[in-house]
Amino acid sequence: MRILVVGASGTIGANIVKQLESKHDIIRAGRNGADVSVDIMSPDSIASMYETTGHVDAVINASGGANFRTVSELTPAWNEKGIESKLKGQLNLVLIGQDYMRDGGSFTLTTGVMMDDPIPMGASAAMANGGVRAFVKAASIEMPRGIRINSVSPNIAEESWDRLGNYFPGFTPVPAAKVARAYVKSVEGAQTGQNYDVYQ
């Protein structure tokens, strides 16, 4: 398969690539150090990426961000990153990418543990994660040409614990390689409309 991995240089993205590259043709996409450049907050950038890559058999997104603020600090402006990046950015990868997806292909998006197990300052990210999960479930019943769509919901990765662990008190991190296997399941499996939790 020709698989486009957006966010391929990140902690999870790099592990996804590592697990798929021996069997498939991987196209790495991201802001820096990638085969093709993309800013998922820009529909024009997403369209340009697809024009460069041409048709693919699978798209995996392992990128997207949100601001961490308490609800009392969370202004519409601070909340916008979660909407534009983690939510709309991922949805636009699907909406714009449909025409570049081969029959029977798949999209795999990323949600996250915070929508099910809230953390302080995580409301904006949880909102975006929940929106992506709802979109995946609803879109799966009407994707054209046998195209499948799933999402993966990771816990914090062990490799990110030193940098982000303070945001996740009491959580038990999981290896990024274990998270990556859920993306492999989505791409190489047959299910659709699923959100694969990797919390333990």
Secondary structure, 3 states (H helix, E strand, C coil): CEEEEECCCCHHHHHHHHHHCCCCEEEEEECCCCCEECCCCCHHHHHHHHHHHCCEEEEEECCCCCCCCCCCCCCHHHHHHHHHHHHHHHHHHHHHHHHHEEEEEEEEEECCHHHCCCCCCCHHHHHHHHHHHHHHHHHCCCCHHHCEEEEEEECCEHHHHHHHHHHCCCCCCECHHHHHHHHHHHHHCCCCCCEEEECC
